[in-house]
Amino acid sequence: MKKLIFPFAIASFMLLSAFTFMNATSWKIANNYSIKFTSKDPSGVFSSLKGDVLFDENNLDGSKFDLTIDPASINTGNGMQNKIAKNEKWFNVAKYPVIKFTSTKISKTATGYEVTGTMDMHGVQKSMTFPFTFKDNTFAASFDINRTDFNIGGTTGMDAHAATVLKVDASIPVSK
């Protein structure tokens, strides 16, 4: 019986140790992050980002992003434009108080990484994939987003003057 217990104990220890090392590192989002959006009109920033970041360059299967932005934190540099952006026709912050991105897959690319996940904005959930880099404990991403995919704003009248595709630039420093 003792002959069976010792190998079983060693195998159990090795198996449990493997799971311990497979966990991705948990990162804390630093306060000096930047979430900017630009187009010919509108452009601005979101100043409220929260979330959970699990990331390990050697364990992408165990890595995950679960991020939320408060759309009421929008700042376009124009008070009237900020009010319009928060109203029912645009972000409708009273009904949809968060923009959420939850990753489902992270993979390595030739220039960095690529994340696929679900963007939940204005009551619409859409699968999105975009590139990012991780250098000096900072995640950086640049991608386009079509506001009409999420029923934000319209395409007629005054809304027709607003760009439908906006470029998003994110720089998110993190610490352990």
C-alpha positions in Angstrom: 0.0 0.0 0.0 2.9 2.4 0.9 4.3 1.7 -2.6 1.2 3.2 -4.2 0.8 6.2 -1.9 4.2 7.7 -2.6 3.9 7.8 -6.4 0.3 9.0 -6.1 1.4 11.8 -3.7 4.2 12.9 -6.1 1.9 12.8 -9.1 -0.8 14.9 -7.2 1.8 17.5 -6.2 3.1 17.8 -9.7 -0.4 18.1 -11.2 -1.5 20.8 -8.6 1.8 22.7 -9.2 1.2 22.7 -12.9 -2.2 24.4 -12.4 -0.6 26.9 -10.1 1.9 27.9 -12.7 -0.7 28.0 -15.5 -2.6 30.9 -13.9 -2.2 34.2 -15.7 -0.9 37.2 -13.8 -3.6 39.5 -12.4 -2.8 43.2 -13.3 -4.2 46.3 -11.7 -5.2 49.2 -14.1 -3.2 52.3 -13.3 -4.9 55.7 -13.1 -3.0 57.2 -16.0 -4.7 55.2 -18.7 -6.0 56.8 -21.9 -9.1 55.9 -24.0 -9.4 58.3 -26.9 -11.6 58.2 -29.9 -11.0 60.3 -33.0 -12.7 61.1 -36.3 -13.4 64.2 -38.4 -16.2 64.8 -35.8 -16.6 63.8 -33.0 -13.4 63.2 -31.0 -12.8 62.9 -27.3 -11.9 60.7 -24.4 -13.5 58.5 -21.8 -12.2 59.1 -18.3 -13.7 56.1 -16.5 -12.2 52.6 -17.1 -12.4 49.7 -14.7 -11.9 46.0 -15.0 -10.0 42.8 -14.5 -6.9 42.0 -16.5 -5.4 38.6 -16.4 -2.4 38.3 -18.8 0.6 36.2 -19.2 2.6 36.2 -22.4 3.4 32.6 -21.8 -0.1 31.5 -21.0 -2.5 33.2 -23.4 -5.1 30.5 -22.9 -5.3 31.6 -19.2 -5.4 35.3 -20.1 -8.5 37.4 -20.1 -9.7 41.0 -20.2 -13.0 42.1 -18.6 -13.2 45.8 -19.0 -15.9 48.5 -18.5 -16.1 52.1 -19.5 -18.6 54.5 -18.1 -20.0 56.3 -21.2 -21.1 59.2 -19.0 -17.4 60.0 -18.6 -17.2 61.1 -22.2 -15.5 64.4 -22.8 -15.4 65.8 -26.4 -14.1 69.2 -25.3 -17.5 70.7 -26.0 -20.1 70.8 -23.2 -23.1 70.8 -25.6 -21.6 67.9 -27.6 -21.1 66.0 -24.3 -24.8 66.4 -23.4 -25.8 65.2 -26.8 -23.5 62.2 -26.6 -25.1 61.2 -23.3 -28.7 61.5 -24.5 -31.2 58.8 -25.6 -30.2 58.9 -29.3 -26.5 58.4 -28.7 -25.1 56.6 -25.7 -28.2 56.8 -23.6 -26.2 56.6 -20.4 -29.3 56.4 -18.2 -30.4 53.1 -19.9 -26.9 51.8 -20.8 -24.5 52.9 -18.0 -21.6 50.8 -19.2 -19.6 49.9 -22.3 -18.2 46.4 -21.7 -15.6 44.3 -23.4 -15.0 40.7 -22.4 -12.3 38.7 -24.2 -12.9 35.1 -25.4 -9.5 34.5 -27.0 -6.0 36.1 -27.0 -3.4 35.0 -29.5 0.2 36.0 -30.5 0.7 37.8 -33.8 3.9 38.9 -35.7 3.6 42.4 -34.3 2.1 41.7 -30.8 -1.2 40.2 -29.9 -4.8 40.0 -31.0 -7.8 39.8 -28.8 -11.3 38.6 -29.7 -14.2 39.2 -27.5 -17.7 40.6 -27.0 -18.3 44.3 -27.1 -21.5 45.2 -25.3 -22.5 48.8 -26.0 -25.9 50.6 -26.1 -27.7 47.2 -25.7 -25.9 45.6 -28.7 -23.4 42.8 -28.3 -21.0 42.2 -31.1 -17.9 40.0 -31.5 -14.8 42.1 -32.2 -11.2 41.3 -32.8 -8.4 43.9 -32.6 -4.6 44.0 -32.2 -2.7 45.2 -29.1 0.8 45.3 -27.8 2.1 44.8 -24.3 5.4 46.6 -23.5 6.8 48.1 -20.3 3.6 47.0 -18.4 1.4 48.9 -20.8 -1.3 47.6 -23.1 -1.7 49.6 -26.2 -4.4 49.2 -28.9 -5.6 51.0 -31.9 -8.7 50.0 -33.8 -11.8 51.3 -35.7 -15.3 51.0 -34.4 -18.5 51.7 -36.4 -21.0 53.5 -34.1 -24.0 52.4 -36.2 -23.1 48.8 -35.5 -24.2 49.6 -32.0 -27.2 51.8 -32.9 -25.4 54.9 -31.6 -26.7 58.0 -33.2 -28.3 58.0 -36.6 -27.3 58.5 -40.3 -29.8 61.2 -41.3 -30.3 64.9 -40.5 -27.6 66.4 -38.2 -26.4 62.9 -37.3 -25.3 62.4 -40.9 -22.5 65.0 -40.2 -21.0 62.8 -37.5 -18.5 60.2 -38.6 -19.8 56.6 -38.5 -16.3 55.1 -38.0 -14.2 56.3 -35.2 -10.6 55.3 -34.4 -10.1 54.2 -30.8 -6.6 54.5 -29.3 -6.1 53.0 -25.8 -3.1 53.1 -23.6 -3.5 51.1 -20.4 -0.6 51.0 -18.0 -0.9 48.2 -15.4 0.9 47.0 -12.2 0.9 43.8 -10.3 
